[in-house]
Amino acid sequence: MIEVKNIEKSFGESKVLKGVSTVFETGKTNLIIGQSGSGKTVLLKSLLGIHSPEVGTISFDGRIYSELSADEKRELRTEIGMVFQGSALFDSMTVEENVGFPLKMFTQNSKSEIQDRVDFVLKRVNLIDAHKKLPSEISGGMQKRVAIARAIVNNPKYLFCDEPNSGLDPNTAILIDNLIGEITEEYNITTVINTHDMNSVMEIGQNILFLKNGLKAWQGTKEEIFRTDNEAVVDFVYSSELFKKVRQAVLSEKA
Amino acid sequence: MLIRYLSQIGRYFLMIAEIFKKPTKWSVMRTLIFKEIDDLIIGSLGIVAFISFFVGGVVAIQTALNLTNPLIPKYLIGFATRQSIILEFAPTFISIIMAGKMGSFITSSIGTMRVTEQIDALEVMGVNSLNYLVFPKLIALLLYPFLIGIAMFLGVLGGYIASVYGGFGSSAEFIDGLQKEFIPFHITYAFIKTLIFALILATIPSFHGYYMKGGALEVGKASTVSFVWTSVMIILMNYILTQLLLT
């Protein structure tokens, strides 16, 4: 479980996070949604330790990040898996080298143990024949799956994903969403996903945090999001005609 | 403006300190060092050999063509070639060429990793990205004097061939010139310079790549800025070291 308490973060004069508090639950896919500029990425980067909030605390299963020593922070980071928006695969390494990288860096496993684990996670993300390929030789969807495999290879307790299905076709995006959802439940990981894709919300949104102008505007489940009267959420969710129709259907069903 | 430059200089030295913190596992680092030796040193052998050989030849021809007075001995061709190549051409001129070749390679490869979030990925995993990316380059460039040694040899060889086979002097005269008033400390001086230039070549381009912001266009701009600053620092250090070591 990750607990965020009243965090504030500014860049120069501009205050991006204005006192956000929330809890990201273990074994659930926690989504951060909101318009561009709402503070989603800054919140995610604060969780990752890339940004340091000026006020407030972030605790990982009771360990307050800002109070940890450098060694403890390093230790905590080995418990984190991250899927970047652009996959961020090391382009000079093959798929299997990318996936095996965290094991090579942080474990004392033998080559064959690393290879077995790499084979296992690549199979888990349905990538069988891409071991020896370079990231530039595979599709965007496959790159995302490699990034997921790399993120989970060292059995992380926390999985962070920044726009995991951006730039993917709808079918592949759903596959990636479902894969993240399945992995979260299977390994009982605390997963935090930064997205503005409503399809992801509908597929895997078990705990949704809606940010507006650096503040928490709403929090709930994917079932609750269609029933909420929160004006900011309604404006965001129903900006698309498709979802307006879904809401009408849900409300008429409710009536 | 001045404060911005001072802050950049401070940031550069903080980066240098950070390179040596939290070292990467030796089994991983060893592979990285060999890869950098291959990319930076072995990969530069061809261009260094080509340039050195022909510039050595040109130096010899230019010297010969300027010896119009018959009272000036022909061994001066060998003497001038040796002095030019060992003191300045091999260590300094080759380093400026390497600022373009190695420097832009280092800046653009690290800059691209920054733009594509690969450096963030390393940091999030708990890897000291500066140690992982820059330290192997620094160690690989400890072999840079080897490259300069080859440049010295081929430069003198180019001068010899141009002089003897171009009909500007005999083989004995050129070799006599090579041996005349030879000061062994000049070799030491050249290699001290080379090591300092190696440090500059590894760190300034890395600094510009690591701290760049923006996209693909900015990677190109960072490579250009890195080349300019690396060259400026090489020339400035060349002056300072010459003043310190030869006067």
Interface residues (C-beta under 8 A of the other chain):
Chain A: L48 G49 I50 K73 R74 E75 R77 T78 I80 M82 F84 Q85 G86 A88 L89 F90 D91 F101 P102 K104 M105 F106 F160
Chain B: K22 T24 K25 S27 V28 T112 T116 E117 Q118 D120 A121 E123 V124 M125 G126 V127
